[in-house]
């Protein structure tokens, strides 16, 4: 049985110009200990699909699905109270902009310990020790001093590490990383990706990696879903996706990588016509 | 040899944070003595991680911030950032990283494009309008976009507008401060193509600032690697990419994700070995 199983997910938003479908009939399933990458450009609905799973969308959004199950529990029928016991504990998420997604008014330590208190009932010294341990796990060595720091006193890479520490605080079964390295330098990106892959292997988590960077996909994923304008274009394991992409859109994405440039100009995505790959 | 478009001699910039009553002022050497020359029609890429001084360098050669010491010569003439003449402002322009932040949301695109002409030349308003229209078409937008506001455009289109604005004065060289890092892969390809087209058409010279090595490899003629305010490596693209000398350059190359089939196979094999 897959860990997370979603069938025919549709998310639409009420706008002044009528109903806008951000995600249109997408199936996603992840097994335990698997790294799934969801690739697409901005507006392809890759983040929205995962926010729908987390229940973090605003009230203007309508979420429908034939099936949305986590470990056999139906996420659609669950009450908000029951859902809160799973979200943040068994399913955790890392957001795109680390500096913006931490609360600027509270110290890093307070925010980390809050997660521990809410989900595991840890308080006081126990929570503090665990927080330091978590920080050292994500590569912040002077964790005890860092607990008193505010987000603005840390660099982008360090804030992202704190976000990861918060996400893995309760040993989640599924970690969703929404563009975890987009705002970061290549050297920091490498460190964060290595860290995520190491934690995934050590804790046996499933990892969903949302990204638009084909390089990141190549470095981390087992399986890949390619999305375009709310629809799934292709699903394949990482090797066959890069060796023999089936859909035109995937081919376009791969040829737009500057390192694959042939000749003087890069082919752009608008040079291609898109249809989902056969069998999707 | 022809006069280089841009010559920089031992350029330095210190930032001084204000000290307190008992606390001495802290000096941060952001750029520690950079020298280079750039010939017409070439692209110099400046590479490095955030905080290495590459944006400070960009601001100094665009005459936005004055250097602490050192000389900048544009077309062989020394310039002073404290007194930028109209003539000098016409020679150098900049495109910023974030197209969402660099356009005034309350200014129509037509005004965005004609403002440099209004400030730096004595053209009539009809002339300015014609030039702005022509430039819109050159960067791949249409005359119908003239009266629209920035929020009506996508990120890629906004970056086209920012490039158009920078080109309005026919500058000798253009500083591009991470022009594609805020854009999607497919849009990034369009903007890079546009930059190459414009370079061929006008013989433009670029100073291209980036931390993305795959983009740099595609667009640059020369590459300069910066690390904590120092230039650690400077050479032609072939020399730097083919045979990196400095350990920091090698670290940068090692950190760049590899998307070729062989390295994916290697990674999967390694993972299988660990699991088994």
Interface residues (C-beta under 8 A of the other chain):
Chain A: X41 X42 X156 X185 X186 X187 X188 X189 X190 X193 X201 X212 X213 X214 X215 X216 X217 X218 X219 X222 X238 X239 X242 X243 X252 X253 X254 X256 X257 X258 X259 X260 X261 X264 X265 X266 X267 X268 X269 X270
Chain B: X49 X50 X155 X184 X185 X186 X187 X188 X189 X190 X192 X193 X196 X211 X212 X213 X214 X215 X217 X218 X219 X251 X252 X254 X255 X256 X257 X258 X259 X260 X261 X263 X264 X265 X267 X268 X271 X274 X275
